[in-house]
Amino acid sequence: MNDNMKMRALLKGEITEVKVLIGHPMETGRRKNDLEQVVPAHFIQLLTASLNGKPVLEAQWGTGISKNPYLTFHLRGAKVGDLIKVVWHDNKGQTGNGEASVSAG
């Protein structure tokens, strides 16, 4: 797992709840620092999630997402031990990823 991402996936009945916390500045490009200089835009543009390699979620984000984004989503069809992987790409070409095994909730 990447140091800047924390994940958890819990199977509750037939539904798996996935929670993801991403460490990212998510700058809009409109904020000024203490020296009155504009802080350049730096934000996640694309986030994808997969279950055992099969895509289950794709989100296109912009500057309206807060710093250190927290994402929760639900999916069906996962079993205990299945692997969920989340990958993001930002506007500066950086990327991050994280993995979590589904556990019983």
LINMODA-V762396 format. One record per backbone hydrogen bond with DSSP energy under -1.0 kcal/mol. CO is the residue of the C=O (numbers start at 0). NH is the residue of the N-H. If there is no record, write none. Layout:
# LINMODA-V762396
co/nh
CO/NH
CO/NH
This chain:
# LINMODA-V762396
co/nh
1/4
3/22
5/20
7/18
8/102
9/16
10/104
11/14
14/11
15/74
16/9
17/72
18/7
19/70
20/5
23/67
26/41
30/38
32/35
36/32
41/26
42/90
44/60
45/88
46/58
47/86
48/55
48/56
49/84
50/53
53/50
56/48
58/46
61/64
68/21
70/19
72/17
74/15
78/81
81/101
82/51
83/99
84/49
85/97
86/47
87/95
88/44
88/45
89/92
93/89
95/87
96/1
97/85
99/83
101/80
102/10
